[in-house]
Amino acid sequence: MSRTTISEHGDAHMRNDGKAGDDTVDSEEPGTGADPETGAGAEDPAGRQESGLRRVLPWIALAVAAGAGALLSVGAFLGVYVRPTSDDWCALWKARDLGPLGTTSDFYRTQNGRVTNAFLTGLLYSDGMRGPKLLPAFLILALGVGLFLLAREVLRALRLPFPVVATVTAVLMVEALLFLAGTRSYQVLLWAPATISHTLPAVIGVWAALSGVWAARSHRPWARSVAVGSAVVLGAAVGTLSEPFVAMSGLFAATAGVLCLPRLRVTSDRFASTWCAAWCLGLVVGTVVLYTSPGARWRRAQQPKRPLSLSELGETLHDWSRIWETIGGQWAYAGAGAAGVLLGLAVALSGRRPAPRAAGGPSRGTVLAIAVLPVPLIALGSLVTAYGLRGGYGAGGWTYARAWTSFVVPFLIALCGYGVWLGHRIGRRLGARSALAAAAAGVAGVVAVAGTAALVAPTRTLTTTTVERSLAWDRQDARIRAEAAAGRSVVTYRPLHVGGLAEPFFTNVYTRDWVAQCAARYYGVERLGRP
């Protein structure tokens, strides 16, 4: 994120004033006799095929983007039908009776110590369920715009063209897979307690990285100072928001900080490393606040951790392997790589050559490390998450797929990134032999469309269950409110399960049924009765 790498050279491909010697010019393969206006050879069939591929490729990408965008639109609209369940019941009455600050104090002292999580919960539920209903659309929009801008900055830093349609396609595909392809799509997209803890941190991380990139390109020292200070603050906030994301983002930030040291020639100054160090410092501060809180001590007492042993490590590795077996079984994730191939082909066949690289850039070893490191980092971050889930929830903790979001997001981005690399290589090497490039584009398009089509059935199921439950819940809610208004102290509640979440009477012991107690307090009655 240095000024030299991004600011001085990142915009080179954007300057095209038509003058001779411009860095960004129409590419002309040897022997094609390209026409200066159409880019295709007047008499060469290969030139006409290549020009045709350039025209068809955006339409392939647009078709994929339309499918993924339609599915995401459905997911965003389903927020209207979200109704309380599980932790919603507690969040509703606490936000109503205690306010955001009171909710924060309650979380810090008696729940889990996640003060940022608590404050956001208090704000979100301050107007009942209106906030949770709007949150899915906000998450989709915020993450999508952030990824789009981040992709643009990466391509600019690499002095490559920026095909808008193909980039939008890649972003929408990554989002559709994140929100709709997993085993707990309701929790990842529609259930606010989970999205605050595990989806929102990824959005914060993307925009924090963008702020660092923009500051690196700035010539103003104050902008860099603000970015570093913001990294500390945001890191501390994330540290009391989501433990899995702390592990994942900390690994990536620490690695990036080392790779961006000036001696490795990825950047020319220490700003990028300083920003990464500031982010890690914020994570440490937040983790300390969380770990030392009375609420965290109480929570640890409920599920005492067993000492790390070979047996415990073996069980954690087994949980970790089952997590990735589950992810690997979702073949729709191949759509992320396919969308990346389309983007890479669009970049390579855009008719522009990348600006010449500055002398004294990073070595091949450094470039190779940057390309390969996401794999072990994601593997290690997911292993830490598996260990934390096992310690927090016991032997079945690995099934809490909502917590996987912290490493599924970088996994999908990396998968798309490797697809971009592959597509760019194919486009640059086989551009003159356009039949092979066209075949690659066709295969990538088919895989991407198939990945999108694979999400139709789970999206339909998600829609049906969410809407049907909301209608049943509204009828029951009206009855309970009428009974409570009439002075009844005990009202009957029929559990309405959705998304694999707890409802009242999940246990036979009422004193341990925190869901029923929170629901009763929300309705202002003494207790709920079984139907």
ROKE-191380 format. One record per residue (C-alpha): residue in one letter; x, y, z. Coordinates in Angstrom, 1 decimal, padded with zeros to 4 digits, always signed. Layout:
REM residues N
SITE   type        X        Y        Z
SITE      A        X        Y        Z
...
***
This chain:
REM residues 531
SITE   type        X        Y        Z
SITE      M   +000.0   +000.0   +000.0
SITE      S   +002.9   +002.4   -000.5
SITE      R   +002.7   +005.6   -002.4
SITE      T   +005.2   +004.4   -005.0
SITE      T   +003.5   +001.1   -005.7
SITE      I   -000.1   +002.4   -005.8
SITE      S   -000.2   +006.1   -006.3
SITE      E   +002.7   +006.7   -008.7
SITE      H   +002.1   +003.7   -010.9
SITE      G   -001.4   +002.5   -010.1
SITE      D   -003.1   +005.0   -012.4
SITE      A   -000.8   +004.5   -015.3
SITE      H   -003.3   +002.3   -017.2
SITE      M   -006.0   +004.9   -016.7
SITE      R   -004.2   +007.6   -018.7
SITE      N   -005.2   +007.3   -022.4
SITE      D   -005.2   +010.6   -024.2
SITE      G   -004.6   +009.1   -027.6
SITE      K   -001.0   +010.3   -027.9
SITE      A   +001.8   +008.2   -029.3
SITE      G   +003.7   +006.3   -026.7
SITE      D   +000.8   +006.1   -024.2
SITE      D   +001.2   +003.4   -021.6
SITE      T   -002.3   +002.0   -022.3
SITE      V   -002.8   +001.1   -025.9
SITE      D   -004.8   -001.3   -027.9
SITE      S   -003.0   -004.6   -028.0
SITE      E   -002.1   -006.0   -031.4
SITE      E   -001.0   -009.6   -031.7
SITE      P   +001.6   -010.2   -034.3
SITE      G   +000.2   -011.1   -037.7
SITE      T   -003.4   -010.1   -037.0
SITE      G   -003.3   -006.8   -038.8
SITE      A   -005.7   -005.3   -036.3
SITE      D   -007.8   -002.4   -037.4
SITE      P   -007.2   +000.7   -035.3
SITE      E   -010.9   +001.2   -034.6
SITE      T   -012.3   -002.3   -034.3
SITE      G   -009.2   -004.1   -033.1
SITE      A   -009.9   -007.0   -035.5
SITE      G   -008.1   -008.0   -038.6
SITE      A   -009.8   -007.0   -041.8
SITE      E   -009.0   -010.3   -043.5
SITE      D   -007.7   -012.5   -040.7
SITE      P   -010.3   -014.9   -039.2
SITE      A   -008.3   -015.2   -036.0
SITE      G   -008.6   -011.5   -035.5
SITE      R   -012.3   -011.5   -036.1
SITE      Q   -012.7   -014.4   -033.6
SITE      E   -010.7   -012.5   -031.0
SITE      S   -012.7   -009.4   -031.5
SITE      G   -015.9   -011.5   -031.2
SITE      L   -014.7   -013.0   -028.0
SITE      R   -014.1   -009.5   -026.6
SITE      R   -017.6   -008.6   -027.5
SITE      V   -019.2   -011.8   -026.2
SITE      L   -017.3   -012.0   -022.9
SITE      P   -019.1   -009.1   -021.2
SITE      W   -022.4   -010.7   -022.1
SITE      I   -021.4   -014.0   -020.5
SITE      A   -020.3   -012.1   -017.4
SITE      L   -023.5   -010.1   -017.4
SITE      A   -025.6   -013.3   -017.6
SITE      V   -023.8   -014.7   -014.5
SITE      A   -024.1   -011.3   -012.7
SITE      A   -027.8   -011.2   -013.4
SITE      G   -028.4   -014.6   -011.9
SITE      A   -026.3   -014.0   -008.8
SITE      G   -027.7   -010.5   -008.4
SITE      A   -031.3   -011.8   -008.6
SITE      L   -030.6   -014.4   -005.8
SITE      L   -029.0   -011.7   -003.6
SITE      S   -032.0   -009.5   -004.2
SITE      V   -034.3   -012.2   -002.9
SITE      G   -032.0   -012.7   +000.1
SITE      A   -032.1   -008.9   +000.9
SITE      F   -035.9   -008.8   +000.5
SITE      L   -036.3   -011.7   +002.9
SITE      G   -035.2   -009.4   +005.7
SITE      V   -038.8   -008.0   +005.6
SITE      Y   -040.0   -011.4   +006.9
SITE      V   -037.5   -011.8   +009.7
SITE      R   -039.1   -012.5   +013.1
SITE      P   -037.6   -013.0   +016.6
SITE      T   -036.0   -016.3   +017.5
SITE      S   -033.3   -017.5   +020.0
SITE      D   -031.1   -014.5   +021.0
SITE      D   -033.4   -012.1   +019.3
SITE      W   -035.8   -012.4   +022.3
SITE      C   -033.1   -011.3   +024.8
SITE      A   -031.8   -008.5   +022.5
SITE      L   -035.3   -007.1   +022.1
SITE      W   -036.1   -006.6   +025.7
SITE      K   -032.6   -005.5   +026.7
SITE      A   -032.5   -002.8   +023.9
SITE      R   -035.9   -001.7   +024.9
SITE      D   -035.4   -001.6   +028.7
SITE      L   -031.6   -000.9   +029.0
SITE      G   -030.7   +001.0   +025.8
SITE      P   -027.5   +000.6   +023.9
SITE      L   -025.2   +001.5   +026.9
SITE      G   -027.1   -000.6   +029.3
SITE      T   -027.0   -003.6   +026.9
SITE      T   -023.2   -003.0   +026.6
SITE      S   -022.8   -003.0   +030.4
SITE      D   -024.9   -006.2   +030.7
SITE      F   -022.8   -008.0   +028.1
SITE      Y   -019.5   -006.9   +029.7
SITE      R   -020.5   -007.8   +033.2
SITE      T   -022.7   -010.9   +032.9
SITE      Q   -022.7   -012.3   +029.3
SITE      N   -019.5   -012.6   +027.3
SITE      G   -017.5   -009.4   +027.4
SITE      R   -018.2   -008.5   +023.7
SITE      V   -018.8   -004.8   +024.3
SITE      T   -018.8   -003.8   +020.6
SITE      N   -021.2   -006.7   +019.8
SITE      A   -023.4   -005.5   +022.7
SITE      F   -023.4   -001.8   +021.7
SITE      L   -024.3   -002.7   +018.0
SITE      T   -027.0   -005.0   +019.3
SITE      G   -028.5   -002.3   +021.5
SITE      L   -028.5   +000.1   +018.5
SITE      L   -029.9   -002.4   +016.0
SITE      Y   -032.8   -003.5   +018.2
SITE      S   -033.6   +000.0   +019.6
SITE      D   -036.6   +000.2   +017.3
SITE      G   -037.8   -003.3   +017.7
SITE      M   -037.2   -005.6   +014.7
SITE      R   -036.9   -002.8   +012.1
SITE      G   -033.1   -002.9   +012.3
SITE      P   -032.7   -006.6   +011.9
SITE      K   -035.1   -006.5   +008.9
SITE      L   -032.9   -003.9   +007.2
SITE      L   -029.6   -005.5   +008.2
SITE      P   -029.4   -008.2   +005.4
SITE      A   -029.8   -005.6   +002.6
SITE      F   -027.2   -003.4   +004.3
SITE      L   -024.7   -006.3   +004.6
SITE      I   -025.1   -007.3   +000.9
SITE      L   -024.7   -003.7   -000.3
SITE      A   -021.8   -002.8   +002.0
SITE      L   -019.8   -006.0   +001.4
SITE      G   -020.5   -005.8   -002.4
SITE      V   -019.4   -002.2   -002.8
SITE      G   -016.4   -002.8   -000.6
SITE      L   -015.2   -005.8   -002.6
SITE      F   -015.8   -004.0   -005.9
SITE      L   -013.7   -001.0   -004.8
SITE      L   -011.0   -003.3   -003.3
SITE      A   -010.8   -005.2   -006.6
SITE      R   -010.4   -001.9   -008.5
SITE      E   -007.6   -000.9   -006.2
SITE      V   -005.8   -004.3   -006.7
SITE      L   -006.0   -004.0   -010.5
SITE      R   -004.8   -000.5   -010.4
SITE      A   -001.9   -001.5   -008.2
SITE      L   -001.0   -004.2   -010.7
SITE      R   -001.3   -001.6   -013.5
SITE      L   -004.0   -003.7   -015.2
SITE      P   -007.2   -002.7   -016.9
SITE      F   -010.4   -002.5   -014.9
SITE      P   -013.4   -004.3   -016.6
SITE      V   -016.4   -003.1   -014.7
SITE      V   -018.9   -005.8   -015.8
SITE      A   -016.6   -008.7   -015.1
SITE      T   -015.6   -007.3   -011.7
SITE      V   -019.3   -006.9   -010.7
SITE      T   -019.8   -010.5   -011.8
SITE      A   -017.0   -011.7   -009.6
SITE      V   -018.2   -009.7   -006.6
SITE      L   -021.8   -010.8   -006.9
SITE      M   -020.8   -014.4   -007.3
SITE      V   -018.6   -014.3   -004.2
SITE      E   -021.5   -012.7   -002.2
SITE      A   -024.1   -015.2   -003.5
SITE      L   -021.9   -018.1   -002.5
SITE      L   -021.1   -016.6   +000.9
SITE      F   -024.8   -015.9   +001.9
SITE      L   -026.6   -018.7   +000.1
SITE      A   -024.3   -021.7   -000.5
SITE      G   -023.6   -022.7   +003.1
SITE      T   -025.4   -025.1   +005.5
SITE      R   -026.7   -022.2   +007.7
SITE      S   -027.7   -019.5   +005.2
SITE      Y   -030.4   -018.2   +007.5
SITE      Q   -027.9   -017.5   +010.3
SITE      V   -025.3   -016.0   +008.0
SITE      L   -027.7   -013.6   +006.3
SITE      L   -030.9   -013.1   +008.1
SITE      W   -030.3   -013.8   +011.8
SITE      A   -028.9   -010.5   +013.3
SITE      P   -027.1   -011.9   +016.4
SITE      A   -025.0   -014.1   +014.0
SITE      T   -024.5   -011.5   +011.3
SITE      I   -023.3   -009.0   +013.9
SITE      S   -020.8   -011.4   +015.3
SITE      H   -019.6   -013.2   +012.2
SITE      T   -020.7   -011.4   +008.9
SITE      L   -020.3   -007.7   +009.9
SITE      P   -016.6   -008.2   +010.9
SITE      A   -015.8   -009.2   +007.3
SITE      V   -017.5   -006.0   +006.1
SITE      I   -015.5   -003.9   +008.6
SITE      G   -012.3   -005.7   +007.5
SITE      V   -012.8   -005.0   +003.8
SITE      W   -013.5   -001.3   +004.4
SITE      A   -010.6   -000.9   +006.9
SITE      A   -008.3   -002.4   +004.2
SITE      L   -009.7   +000.1   +001.7
SITE      S   -009.0   +003.0   +004.0
SITE      G   -005.4   +001.9   +004.4
SITE      V   -005.0   +001.6   +000.6
SITE      W   -006.5   +005.1   +000.0
SITE      A   -004.3   +006.6   +002.7
SITE      A   -001.2   +004.9   +001.1
SITE      R   -002.0   +006.6   -002.2
SITE      S   -002.5   +010.0   -000.5
SITE      H   +000.2   +012.6   -000.4
SITE      R   -001.1   +014.1   +002.9
SITE      P   +000.6   +013.0   +006.1
SITE      W   -002.5   +013.6   +008.1
SITE      A   -004.5   +011.1   +006.0
SITE      R   -001.9   +008.4   +006.8
SITE      S   -002.0   +009.3   +010.5
SITE      V   -005.8   +009.2   +010.6
SITE      A   -005.7   +005.8   +008.8
SITE      V   -003.2   +004.3   +011.3
SITE      G   -005.3   +005.7   +014.2
SITE      S   -008.5   +004.3   +012.7
SITE      A   -006.8   +000.9   +012.3
SITE      V   -006.1   +000.8   +016.0
SITE      V   -009.7   +001.8   +016.9
SITE      L   -011.3   -000.6   +014.4
SITE      G   -009.0   -003.4   +015.4
SITE      A   -010.0   -002.9   +019.1
SITE      A   -013.6   -002.8   +018.2
SITE      V   -013.3   -006.1   +016.2
SITE      G   -011.4   -007.6   +019.1
SITE      T   -014.6   -007.3   +021.2
SITE      L   -016.9   -008.3   +018.3
SITE      S   -015.8   -011.7   +017.0
SITE      E   -013.0   -014.0   +018.2
SITE      P   -012.8   -016.1   +015.0
SITE      F   -012.3   -012.9   +012.9
SITE      V   -009.7   -011.7   +015.3
SITE      A   -007.7   -014.8   +014.5
SITE      M   -008.2   -014.7   +010.8
SITE      S   -007.6   -011.0   +010.2
SITE      G   -004.7   -011.0   +012.6
SITE      L   -002.9   -013.7   +010.6
SITE      F   -003.4   -011.9   +007.4
SITE      A   -002.5   -008.5   +008.8
SITE      A   +000.7   -009.8   +010.4
SITE      T   +001.8   -011.6   +007.3
SITE      A   +001.0   -008.6   +005.1
SITE      G   +003.0   -006.4   +007.5
SITE      V   +006.1   -008.5   +007.1
SITE      L   +005.7   -008.8   +003.3
SITE      C   +005.4   -005.0   +003.0
SITE      L   +008.6   -004.2   +004.7
SITE      P   +010.6   -002.0   +002.3
SITE      R   +013.5   -004.5   +002.1
SITE      L   +011.3   -006.9   +000.2
SITE      R   +010.5   -004.2   -002.4
SITE      V   +006.8   -004.7   -002.4
SITE      T   +006.5   -001.2   -001.1
SITE      S   +008.9   +001.7   -000.9
SITE      D   +008.1   +002.9   +002.6
SITE      R   +006.9   +001.6   +006.0
SITE      F   +003.3   +002.9   +005.9
SITE      A   +001.7   -000.5   +004.9
SITE      S   +003.7   -002.3   +007.6
SITE      T   +002.8   +000.4   +010.1
SITE      W   -000.9   +000.2   +009.3
SITE      C   -000.9   -003.6   +009.6
SITE      A   +000.9   -003.3   +013.0
SITE      A   -001.7   -000.8   +014.1
SITE      W   -004.5   -003.2   +013.2
SITE      C   -002.8   -006.0   +015.1
SITE      L   -002.3   -003.7   +018.1
SITE      G   -006.0   -002.9   +018.1
SITE      L   -006.9   -006.6   +018.0
SITE      V   -004.7   -007.2   +021.0
SITE      V   -006.2   -004.4   +022.9
SITE      G   -009.7   -005.6   +022.2
SITE      T   -008.9   -009.2   +023.0
SITE      V   -007.5   -008.2   +026.4
SITE      V   -010.6   -006.2   +027.2
SITE      L   -012.7   -009.1   +026.2
SITE      Y   -010.7   -011.8   +027.9
SITE      T   -010.5   -010.0   +031.3
SITE      S   -014.2   -009.0   +031.4
SITE      P   -016.4   -010.4   +034.1
SITE      G   -018.8   -011.7   +031.5
SITE      A   -016.0   -013.6   +029.7
SITE      R   -014.9   -015.2   +033.0
SITE      W   -018.5   -016.3   +033.7
SITE      R   -018.8   -017.8   +030.2
SITE      R   -015.6   -019.7   +030.5
SITE      A   -016.8   -021.1   +033.8
SITE      Q   -019.9   -022.6   +032.0
SITE      Q   -017.7   -024.6   +029.7
SITE      P   -014.3   -025.2   +031.3
SITE      K   -011.6   -025.8   +028.7
SITE      R   -009.7   -029.0   +028.9
SITE      P   -005.9   -028.6   +028.8
SITE      L   -004.3   -028.9   +025.3
SITE      S   -003.2   -032.5   +024.8
SITE      L   -002.4   -034.8   +021.9
SITE      S   -005.9   -036.2   +022.3
SITE      E   -007.5   -032.8   +022.3
SITE      L   -005.4   -031.7   +019.4
SITE      G   -006.4   -034.8   +017.4
SITE      E   -010.1   -034.2   +018.1
SITE      T   -009.6   -030.5   +016.9
SITE      L   -008.0   -031.7   +013.7
SITE      H   -010.8   -034.1   +013.2
SITE      D   -013.3   -031.3   +013.6
SITE      W   -011.3   -029.1   +011.3
SITE      S   -011.3   -031.8   +008.6
SITE      R   -015.1   -032.2   +008.9
SITE      I   -015.5   -028.5   +008.4
SITE      W   -013.6   -028.6   +005.2
SITE      E   -015.3   -031.8   +004.0
SITE      T   -018.6   -029.9   +004.4
SITE      I   -017.3   -026.9   +002.6
SITE      G   -015.8   -029.1   -000.1
SITE      G   -019.1   -030.8   -000.6
SITE      Q   -020.6   -027.6   -001.7
SITE      W   -019.5   -027.8   -005.3
SITE      A   -021.2   -024.5   -006.1
SITE      Y   -018.1   -022.8   -004.6
SITE      A   -016.4   -023.6   -007.9
SITE      G   -018.5   -020.7   -009.3
SITE      A   -016.1   -018.3   -007.5
SITE      G   -013.1   -019.6   -009.3
SITE      A   -015.1   -019.6   -012.6
SITE      A   -016.2   -015.9   -012.1
SITE      G   -012.5   -015.1   -011.4
SITE      V   -011.5   -016.8   -014.7
SITE      L   -014.0   -014.6   -016.5
SITE      L   -012.6   -011.5   -014.9
SITE      G   -009.0   -012.6   -015.7
SITE      L   -009.9   -013.1   -019.3
SITE      A   -011.7   -009.8   -019.5
SITE      V   -008.5   -008.1   -018.1
SITE      A   -006.2   -009.9   -020.6
SITE      L   -008.5   -009.4   -023.6
SITE      S   -009.5   -005.8   -022.9
SITE      G   -007.3   -004.4   -025.7
SITE      R   -004.9   -002.7   -023.4
SITE      R   -001.4   -003.6   -022.3
SITE      P   -000.4   -003.2   -018.7
SITE      A   +001.9   -000.2   -018.0
SITE      P   +005.6   -001.2   -017.8
SITE      R   +006.7   -002.1   -014.3
SITE      A   +009.1   +000.1   -012.4
SITE      A   +012.6   -001.3   -011.9
SITE      G   +013.6   -002.8   -008.6
SITE      G   +010.3   -004.5   -007.9
SITE      P   +009.8   -007.5   -005.6
SITE      S   +011.7   -010.7   -006.4
SITE      R   +010.1   -013.7   -007.9
SITE      G   +010.3   -015.4   -004.5
SITE      T   +008.3   -012.6   -002.8
SITE      V   +005.7   -012.7   -005.6
SITE      L   +005.4   -016.4   -005.2
SITE      A   +005.0   -016.1   -001.5
SITE      I   +002.2   -013.6   -001.9
SITE      A   +000.4   -015.9   -004.3
SITE      V   +000.7   -019.0   -002.2
SITE      L   +000.4   -017.7   +001.4
SITE      P   -003.5   -017.4   +001.4
SITE      V   -003.8   -021.2   +001.5
SITE      P   -001.8   -021.9   +004.7
SITE      L   -003.2   -018.7   +006.4
SITE      I   -006.8   -019.7   +005.7
SITE      A   -006.0   -023.3   +006.8
SITE      L   -004.5   -022.1   +010.1
SITE      G   -007.2   -019.5   +010.7
SITE      S   -009.9   -022.2   +010.3
SITE      L   -008.0   -024.5   +012.6
SITE      V   -008.0   -021.9   +015.3
SITE      T   -011.7   -021.3   +014.8
SITE      A   -012.3   -025.1   +015.1
SITE      Y   -010.4   -025.2   +018.3
SITE      G   -012.3   -022.2   +019.7
SITE      L   -015.7   -023.7   +018.7
SITE      R   -014.7   -027.0   +020.4
SITE      G   -013.7   -025.1   +023.6
SITE      G   -016.8   -023.0   +023.6
SITE      Y   -019.5   -025.4   +022.6
SITE      G   -018.1   -028.9   +023.1
SITE      A   -017.7   -031.8   +020.7
SITE      G   -020.5   -030.5   +018.4
SITE      G   -019.1   -027.0   +018.2
SITE      W   -017.6   -027.5   +014.8
SITE      T   -021.2   -027.6   +013.4
SITE      Y   -021.8   -023.9   +014.3
SITE      A   -021.3   -022.9   +010.7
SITE      R   -022.2   -019.3   +011.2
SITE      A   -018.7   -018.9   +012.8
SITE      W   -017.1   -020.2   +009.6
SITE      T   -017.8   -016.9   +007.9
SITE      S   -014.5   -015.5   +009.2
SITE      F   -012.5   -017.9   +006.9
SITE      V   -015.1   -018.6   +004.2
SITE      V   -014.9   -014.9   +003.1
SITE      P   -011.1   -015.0   +002.5
SITE      F   -011.5   -018.5   +001.1
SITE      L   -013.9   -017.3   -001.6
SITE      I   -011.9   -014.2   -002.3
SITE      A   -008.7   -016.4   -002.7
SITE      L   -010.6   -018.8   -004.9
SITE      C   -011.8   -016.0   -007.1
SITE      G   -008.3   -014.5   -007.1
SITE      Y   -006.7   -017.7   -008.3
SITE      G   -009.3   -017.8   -011.0
SITE      V   -008.4   -014.3   -012.1
SITE      W   -004.7   -015.4   -012.3
SITE      L   -005.6   -018.4   -014.4
SITE      G   -007.9   -016.5   -016.7
SITE      H   -005.4   -013.7   -017.2
SITE      R   -002.7   -016.3   -018.1
SITE      I   -005.0   -018.0   -020.6
SITE      G   -006.0   -014.7   -022.2
SITE      R   -002.4   -013.4   -022.5
SITE      R   -000.9   -016.7   -023.8
SITE      L   -003.7   -017.8   -026.0
SITE      G   -005.1   -014.5   -027.2
SITE      A   -003.9   -015.0   -030.7
SITE      R   -005.3   -018.5   -030.7
SITE      S   -008.7   -017.2   -029.8
SITE      A   -010.6   -020.5   -030.3
SITE      L   -008.9   -021.9   -027.1
SITE      A   -009.5   -018.6   -025.2
SITE      A   -013.2   -018.8   -026.3
SITE      A   -013.4   -022.4   -025.1
SITE      A   -012.0   -021.3   -021.7
SITE      A   -014.5   -018.5   -021.5
SITE      G   -017.3   -020.9   -022.4
SITE      V   -016.3   -023.4   -019.8
SITE      A   -015.9   -020.7   -017.1
SITE      G   -019.3   -019.3   -018.0
SITE      V   -021.0   -022.7   -017.8
SITE      V   -019.4   -023.4   -014.4
SITE      A   -020.4   -020.0   -013.1
SITE      V   -024.0   -020.3   -014.3
SITE      A   -024.1   -023.8   -012.9
SITE      G   -022.9   -022.5   -009.6
SITE      T   -025.6   -019.9   -009.6
SITE      A   -028.2   -022.4   -010.6
SITE      A   -027.2   -024.6   -007.7
SITE      L   -028.2   -021.8   -005.3
SITE      V   -031.8   -021.6   -006.6
SITE      A   -033.1   -024.6   -004.7
SITE      P   -031.7   -023.6   -001.3
SITE      T   -032.8   -020.0   -001.9
SITE      R   -036.3   -021.2   -002.6
SITE      T   -036.3   -023.3   +000.6
SITE      L   -035.0   -020.4   +002.6
SITE      T   -037.7   -018.1   +001.2
SITE      T   -040.5   -020.6   +001.9
SITE      T   -039.5   -021.3   +005.5
SITE      T   -038.8   -017.7   +006.3
SITE      V   -042.1   -016.4   +004.9
SITE      E   -044.3   -019.2   +006.2
SITE      R   -042.8   -018.8   +009.7
SITE      S   -043.3   -015.0   +009.6
SITE      L   -047.0   -015.5   +008.9
SITE      A   -047.5   -018.0   +011.6
SITE      W   -045.4   -015.9   +014.0
SITE      D   -047.5   -012.8   +013.3
SITE      R   -050.7   -014.6   +014.1
SITE      Q   -049.3   -016.0   +017.4
SITE      D   -047.8   -012.6   +018.3
SITE      A   -051.2   -010.9   +017.9
SITE      R   -052.8   -013.5   +020.2
SITE      I   -050.2   -013.3   +022.9
SITE      R   -050.3   -009.5   +022.9
SITE      A   -054.0   -009.5   +023.3
SITE      E   -053.8   -012.0   +026.1
SITE      A   -051.1   -010.0   +027.9
SITE      A   -053.2   -006.8   +027.4
SITE      A   -056.1   -008.6   +029.1
SITE      G   -053.9   -009.2   +032.2
SITE      R   -052.9   -012.8   +031.7
SITE      S   -049.6   -013.6   +033.4
SITE      V   -049.1   -017.0   +031.6
SITE      V   -049.5   -017.2   +027.8
SITE      T   -049.2   -020.1   +025.6
SITE      Y   -046.4   -020.1   +023.0
SITE      R   -046.0   -022.6   +020.2
SITE      P   -042.3   -022.9   +019.1
SITE      L   -041.7   -021.9   +015.5
SITE      H   -038.3   -023.1   +014.6
SITE      V   -036.2   -021.7   +011.8
SITE      G   -032.6   -021.9   +010.7
SITE      G   -031.6   -024.5   +013.3
SITE      L   -032.0   -022.0   +016.1
SITE      A   -033.4   -022.4   +019.6
SITE      E   -037.0   -021.5   +020.5
SITE      P   -038.8   -021.5   +023.8
SITE      F   -039.0   -024.9   +025.5
SITE      F   -035.7   -026.1   +023.9
SITE      T   -035.1   -027.7   +027.3
SITE      N   -037.6   -029.3   +029.8
SITE      V   -036.2   -027.3   +032.7
SITE      Y   -037.8   -023.9   +032.6
SITE      T   -035.2   -022.3   +034.9
SITE      R   -032.6   -023.2   +032.3
SITE      D   -034.8   -022.1   +029.4
SITE      W   -033.3   -018.7   +028.8
SITE      V   -035.1   -018.3   +025.5
SITE      A   -038.5   -018.7   +027.1
SITE      Q   -037.6   -016.4   +029.9
SITE      C   -036.4   -013.7   +027.5
SITE      A   -039.6   -014.1   +025.4
SITE      A   -041.8   -013.8   +028.5
SITE      R   -040.0   -010.6   +029.5
SITE      Y   -040.4   -009.2   +026.0
SITE      Y   -044.2   -009.7   +026.2
SITE      G   -044.4   -008.5   +029.8
SITE      V   -045.7   -011.7   +031.3
SITE      E   -044.5   -014.0   +034.1
SITE      R   -043.9   -017.0   +031.9
SITE      L   -044.7   -018.9   +028.8
SITE      G   -046.9   -022.0   +028.8
SITE      R   -046.5   -025.0   +026.6
SITE      P   -049.1   -025.5   +024.0
***
